Amino acid sequence: QGLLQTVTSLHETGTRVWEKRGQVKEKKEKLELQSFAKIDDPRNLKTVEGDLATASSEKEAAYTQINHLNNEQKTLNEKISRVTNQASAAERTAREKEEAYNRDQLSSKRKDELNNLLQK
């Protein structure tokens, strides 16, 4: 009798395990189907290829625009450099002229002082 109960218990446990295994397998399949169902995308290969071509064209246009803006920035930087160099040269010339003017004024003042000394 004890052996029969043990065998029956093992059989029932095995049956429950088998049923649970089937349930787990079913749920797993449902989850896999749901994950594919979530791709609920009406697009087909042609529309995906079209979208890809559009995205590629947009990317190319963006790169072209970036290239254009980079060239424009390069041109502006060259102009800034040229103007900066011109301003530097003009400042140097103005400084030299001011120094020459100051020397001339000093020389003129000294000449006037010497003339006054000679007249006395």
Order of alpha helices (4+ residues) and beta strands (2+ residues): alpha-alpha
